[in-house]
Amino acid sequence: MHDRTSLLKARAPGAEMVRAWSDKALGSVTNTAFKKVESVLPDKLKKEIEIQAVVVPSFQIDQSTSENFELTRGAIDMSLKLDTHYSSQKGETAQRVIWPCLLHIWGST
């Protein structure tokens, strides 16, 4: 069984990842939720959570990618299809209608 401190320490890097790597809306909600949790913690526990052994790079995604993330998350939540337009590996313009079921972010675009 994990104690509360270790559980909170485990969630802090995840919250940092969402703030740094997702769209603005989801990052804002995550920030608000984590601040609410922190606001009710004893000072000793707040200090322990601030000292992290796991560091999340704080690069920010560009505005266009952030908007696409938010649009895709909305489509997933509402079970909607998306009409996508993109450049193929050959550099040709392509179009597809997709039905997104998850948003997986890894590496660069």
Buried (B, 14 or more C-beta within 10 A) or exposed (E): EEEEEEEBBEBBBEBBBBBBBBBBBBBEEBBEEBEEEBEEBEEEBEEBBEEEEEEBEEEEBEEEBBBBBBBBBBBBEEEEEBEEEEEEEEEEEEEEEEEBEEBEEEEEE
